[in-house]
Amino acid sequence: MFSDIGPLELVTLVIMAIVIFGPDKLPKLIQDTMGFIRKIRSFADSAKQDIRAELGPEFKDFDFEDLHPKTFVRKQLLGGNEDPLGFKEIREGLDFKSVLNDEPTKPAPPAANPAKPAAPDTGAPLAKGERPPFDLDAT
């Protein structure tokens, strides 16, 4: 809740509250605020229970966080799978640190030569610059 408020900002807010409301009224104000927050939470929880009850047993495991736009789009487009497109494998294959540190990258291992279509063996050696004939039916 207070993850984006720094310690200096929190101290400033406390000092402002003491100056505005006074040290004698501040504990009562804090109690009233906490009671209000508890009532809002209980209201939200009861509303969630009412909605689940109205939806029926088929929506018993319904999660209200699924209605958040980011979660909804992620589940609809990606099917709930964590990495269906294989981006994790691509991300792991890239070495950003070496690029950012100007380190030389390691050369990739040589790929295996793909199988070439076999040329028909005529028995005669090829002359210099002559290409072997290809069998189009071999592929």
Sequence and secondary structure as in RCSB ss.txt:
>XXXX:A:sequence
MFSDIGPLELVTLVIMAIVIFGPDKLPKLIQDTMGFIRKIRSFADSAKQDIRAELGPEFKDFDFEDLHPKTFVRK
QLLGGNEDPLGFKEIREGLDFKSVLNDEPTKPAPPAANPAKPAAPDTGAPLAKGERPPFDLDAT
>XXXX:A:secstr
  TTS HHHHHHHHHHHHHHH TTTHHHHHHHHHHHHHHHHHHHHHHHHHHHHHH GGGTT  GGGGSHHHHHHH
HHHTT S TT HHHHHHH  HHHHHTT                    SS   TT      GGG 
